[in-house]
């Protein structure tokens, strides 16, 4: 099963490679990983999306906790939480499709962040399903370039267990 | 050590390191000098309190520090230079990491401004050792150095111990700063769990009281935690037999009537049989290594499992666990014994008698044995004689392979920290430098490395170290002219295709002459009748001694659970003999 794990770490150099090395060294999957500073510049937060059965996920949680620079590990999958990721997508639609691109972007609450005579660059934020749906619709329009952040996630304030 | 004198004014990074080592109570450092670490070596030139043991190879330095730590419980300290000096420590560090040995390894590094430039003798040792250290850091700021060293010692020795590496760029050891010794250590991201959950311990106590066929499996954690007394109390209180992993040997007296000896691939018949038949395993300070469990799916099929370990990742990593208890073995056992004293012994008195009777029958059926020969030296006979002559009171180190297994099977360890062996990583070349480290820590003890003719050659250069520092270690080479354990596998599982395991004749090298060349003493035994006199003679000599026991090359380690088989599918010596007879009959 797929899990989204939030890892609070010391903001020191080498920590990312410790975490990444743990996953590669022990043969765990990483689907996506995003890192950023928190409000406290001494602490970073990583959001890791990984897959594995219960045994593997339990080990991943424990192994992450065992790393000296890891402060806290939360498996958000067990909690109600909000997940978001962002893509920047550059499409080069044919003349007759331009209007459609713009209207689809609007439906998905995307923003045009750059345009040229032949291309639009659209920023879109949302959960995975929304992004996937949007990308599917853009494919026939001619995707030129495509970048995607990893997932970031946060627990809902009322931390009721699922 | 006394109260450390106050340090005032700015001092160099190298001076800070020396000051920290003294405050940590370090007496011996194992190391090897080189370009970028000279700032520290220069201070050691006329330091009266810190003694550096110059080995002949950095790997030897780490193994020696490792055994120093294993035999004393205090962190071993290593000091080497950058690049090759640092990379040569990797096998030693990985060995210590697998066996939870506290080490603090200082490596030199090129000056900060040159890092990443492929400078002379530059290696990214922090990157290289990331997965085989408990923690490692590149010290970048001389102002942080004292705190980082203090933390390194704390991390190495606390929780589940392990090696910590500090990489020291040359400009950091020459840079100056005020010496600030942190009185307290507070690492917010690191707090090992020592106290086990009372609720879980109570549950475990009930299970133990109820069990009909319980078995305790004691691992290296019992030794690290110094929990032998508590372990013995638990076993005697509940009439529970105790088997030990290789790392656990000595945690419980090997001569005790409740001892089953070692379990696993080369464990005793009765230990493996008991585990397989057991209805409750009490696993203490061990991690269910594949050499212990055999085929996981068929491991202890009828048993509930209580697992006590300080490292949560060890629990439910390899086997299912019914009652997990994360905590320090000694503290958990104390609480557990208390609960058990509250239980009524009548609950188990009768049923245990039946279980112990069954185990006694298994012991009787297939004791740990070998076939003595009056013509050729059996390696087991050598180990047995060493045990008899030393009355079990020596510190034994081993190399890896058949020598290690015979040393585990035929020497009975009644006390902890008497067997120093590379269990997890299985590092050939460990035993000899380890003997040196142990001898240094215990000058009055007899230290014997039980070696093979293959393994001993992996760190044989340390003969110089033993001779120069007058460390009278004894090396019993069970010389069978083969990489015996590999040869055994090839004989049993690769149709006797002895691919690259023959080390040529007994005089390549001539170990006796080799010992002489280094200024040590070399002795040789070629007949069983010579074994005992030669051991006695070696012990009398107050110098390092190599004893070359020219052994039967065909001897194999039995019992043996083939890799991937369950613990109860063991191979035995006599079975093979029968097969030979059958073969002859067919011919």
Interface residues (C-beta under 8 A of the other chain):
Chain A: X9 X10 X14 X17 X18 X21 X22 X25 X55 X58 X59 X62 X63 X65 X66 X68 X69 X70 X71
Chain B: X126 X127 X130 X131 X134 X135 X137 X138 X155 X187 X188 X189 X190 X311 X312 X313 X316 X317
